Amino acid sequence: MTLPEPMPDRACRIRVGTSGYSYTEWMEAGFYPPGTPGGKMLPYYAGIFSVTELNYTWYQIPKAESIARMCEAAGPEFMFAAKLTRTMTHEIDPDGWPGQVGRFRDGIAPLVQERRLAAILVQLPPFFDRCEKNRRYLAALLDRLRPLPVAVEFRHKSWATEKVYEGLAARGAALAAVDAPQLPDLFPPTDVVTSPEFFYIRFHGRNAAGWRSGNMQNQFDYDYTEPELKQWIKARILSMSLRAKRGFIFFNNHVRAQAPANARTMIDLLCSAGLEVETPGGGRHTG
């Protein structure tokens, strides 16, 4: 299986958002108006961004009723990426995971039915290295998730091989490119695209001191500079956009609302670079 070839005549449509949106500290930081109740955060967010990653689905398998309500609150053009629940990535039940996949699929059914599922994010932990047992599990998991759009985020560098990329391509899964601190054993930044349907990028921040602190406030406390984001566009995103029909970019540096601020900057920079960005209400903008 070969990786996707460049498609210079096809415009890649890109959506930019954040990893989660329901943070009370974003009111203090000025993103949400003071006093915004939790139930009003998604509609406000959806007026600024066209996509989000659902974090809560990592903690618990979602219910279709809750997902349907979120769809209604966000508006008809808004899209969601859903993080696969931790019992299928971090705390794997060797006997129960197939049934959990089925329940997860049932829970996100409204997103599938309304064609508003950006992707299922399979976020794998740093200790999930490329051994035979893990290779077999990941292959079986991806087969269970087909034909839904799936992005796989590796945290261990042992997965950074052509054979892995070709395996993802064979199953129609996208490799999640990441920006994170350059620490030993972490998966490196890349511009590899394994699905012609979409590319997927996550910006975690570069807080090397806080990354392994065990404290999420420290781990994801980072504010990207404009030159850093411009470098990502020049070095990776421009080439990635030539090899996929769509692109999804998420900022996970949620501390003090740095994520939405950086996401807004990224949208402006992508437009200035001549790329097509989908904004709320179905709008499309280029430089």
Secondary structure, 3 states (H helix, E strand, C coil): CCCCCCCCCCCCEEEEEEECCCCCHHHHCCCCCCCCCHHHHHHHHHCCCCEEEECHHHHCCCCHHHHHHHHHHHCCCCEEEEECCHHHCCCCCCCCHHHHHHHHHHHCHHHHHCCCEEEEEEECCCCCCCCHHHHHHHHHHHHHHCCCCEEEECCEHHHCCHHHHHHHHHCCCEEEEEECCCCCCECCCCCCCCCCCEEEEEECCCCHHHHCCCCHHHHCCCCCCHHHHHHHHHHHHHHHHCCCCEEEEEECCCHHHHHHHHHHHHHHHHHHCCCEEEEHHHEEECC
